[in-house]
């Protein structure tokens, strides 16, 4: 995307016409930008998930203090945010939204980039 914006800026600043290859690409840029943003977010989330699993792997079975930040309405569970270490992950159990709970680590898989908890 920067390549196209740069070409437009160079053309405008120099008083030249914007190249036709740039003009023909402009209508598709929003879709290209959305795809690029989506891939970057997936990459970042994968890195974070891998680090969280690596940090927690030796602590499977331990209990942690957490806050419920999201509740799944179609199943018993949701998302919790640990207070220490700073990890956000899925938790199974009847979770009270916004409340502090104790959760037990049931899975920390580095290869699958997954961390799971259950209500303690």
Backbone torsions as a table, in degrees:
resi	resn	phi	psi	omega
1	UNK	NA	-40.7	-179.9
2	UNK	-59.5	-34.9	179.9
3	UNK	-59.6	-44.1	-178.6
4	UNK	-70.5	-43.8	178.9
5	UNK	-61.8	-42.6	178.3
6	UNK	-60.5	-42.9	179.0
7	UNK	-64.4	-39.6	177.4
8	UNK	-63.7	-45.7	-179.5
9	UNK	-61.8	-44.6	179.2
10	UNK	-60.9	-44.9	-179.2
11	UNK	-64.2	-46.6	-178.7
12	UNK	-63.6	-44.9	-178.3
13	UNK	-66.3	-30.4	-178.5
14	UNK	-94.2	-1.4	-179.7
15	UNK	75.3	15.3	-179.6
16	UNK	-94.6	167.4	174.9
17	UNK	-74.5	144.8	174.4
18	UNK	-68.0	131.9	-179.1
19	UNK	-56.0	144.7	-177.4
20	UNK	-62.9	-33.7	179.9
21	UNK	-65.7	-28.0	176.4
22	UNK	-75.3	-47.3	-179.5
23	UNK	-59.4	-39.0	-178.6
24	UNK	-70.6	-24.1	-179.3
25	UNK	-86.7	-20.6	-174.3
26	UNK	-57.3	-42.0	-179.1
27	UNK	-60.6	-28.5	-178.1
28	UNK	-89.0	-7.0	-175.7
29	UNK	-61.1	-41.5	179.3
30	UNK	-57.5	-41.6	179.0
31	UNK	-67.5	-40.7	177.4
32	UNK	-62.8	-42.3	179.5
33	UNK	-65.1	-41.0	177.2
34	UNK	-60.6	-44.9	179.6
35	UNK	-63.5	-41.1	178.9
36	UNK	-64.7	-43.2	178.4
37	UNK	-63.2	-43.1	179.9
38	UNK	-61.3	-44.8	179.3
39	UNK	-64.4	-40.9	179.4
40	UNK	-64.2	-41.2	179.3
41	UNK	-66.0	-40.1	178.0
42	UNK	-64.6	-39.8	179.0
43	UNK	-63.2	-48.6	179.4
44	UNK	-61.6	-43.4	179.5
45	UNK	-63.2	-38.1	178.2
46	UNK	-63.6	-40.3	178.3
47	UNK	-64.8	-46.7	-179.8
48	UNK	-61.5	-44.4	-179.9
49	UNK	-62.4	-38.8	178.9
50	UNK	-64.9	-44.3	-180.0
51	UNK	-65.1	-43.5	178.6
52	UNK	-59.2	-44.8	179.5
53	UNK	-64.0	-39.6	179.9
54	UNK	-65.6	-40.6	179.8
55	UNK	-65.3	-39.0	-173.3
56	UNK	-92.4	-14.4	-174.5
57	UNK	-50.1	-45.8	-179.8
58	UNK	-74.9	-0.2	-175.0
59	UNK	-112.6	15.4	178.4
60	UNK	-57.4	134.1	-178.5
61	UNK	98.5	-17.8	-180.0
62	UNK	-79.2	159.5	179.7
63	UNK	-105.6	142.3	-176.9
64	UNK	-132.6	150.6	171.4
65	UNK	-81.0	139.3	-178.0
66	UNK	-149.1	168.4	173.7
67	UNK	-122.9	135.8	179.4
68	UNK	-78.7	117.0	-177.2
69	UNK	-106.4	-13.0	177.8
70	UNK	-158.1	142.3	178.8
71	UNK	-119.9	130.6	174.7
72	UNK	-79.3	121.0	-177.1
73	UNK	-81.7	-18.1	-178.1
74	UNK	-95.7	-2.7	178.1
75	UNK	-153.8	168.8	178.2
76	UNK	-83.7	104.3	179.4
77	UNK	157.5	-170.9	-180.0
78	UNK	167.9	-152.4	-177.1
79	UNK	-118.1	135.5	177.1
80	UNK	-121.3	152.3	174.4
81	UNK	-114.8	116.1	176.6
82	UNK	-69.7	150.3	175.6
83	UNK	-83.7	-30.9	177.6
84	UNK	-160.7	117.2	0.4
85	UNK	-75.1	164.9	-177.5
86	UNK	-74.6	91.5	-178.0
87	UNK	-132.6	137.6	174.1
88	UNK	-114.5	129.8	-176.8
89	UNK	-157.7	169.4	178.3
90	UNK	-74.6	144.3	178.9
91	UNK	-136.9	137.5	177.8
92	UNK	-96.1	139.2	178.2
93	UNK	135.8	169.6	178.2
94	UNK	-80.7	102.4	-171.3
95	UNK	-100.6	131.8	177.2
96	UNK	-89.9	109.6	-176.0
97	UNK	-51.9	129.7	177.2
98	UNK	81.9	-3.0	-176.5
99	UNK	-95.9	155.4	173.4
100	UNK	-82.0	134.3	179.8
101	UNK	-139.0	162.9	170.9
102	UNK	-102.2	133.8	-178.3
103	UNK	-128.2	148.8	179.3
104	UNK	-107.7	131.7	178.7
105	UNK	-74.0	120.3	-178.6
106	UNK	-108.3	-19.9	-178.2
107	UNK	-152.6	134.6	171.3
108	UNK	-143.9	91.3	-174.4
109	UNK	-110.3	108.6	-177.7
110	UNK	-65.8	-44.0	-177.1
111	UNK	-62.3	-43.6	179.9
112	UNK	-84.9	-7.1	-178.8
113	UNK	57.1	46.5	-177.4
114	UNK	-126.4	140.0	173.8
115	UNK	-131.6	131.8	-179.9
116	UNK	-135.9	146.5	178.4
117	UNK	-129.0	165.3	170.2
118	UNK	-132.7	151.1	178.3
119	UNK	-62.1	129.9	-177.5
120	UNK	-82.9	NA	NA
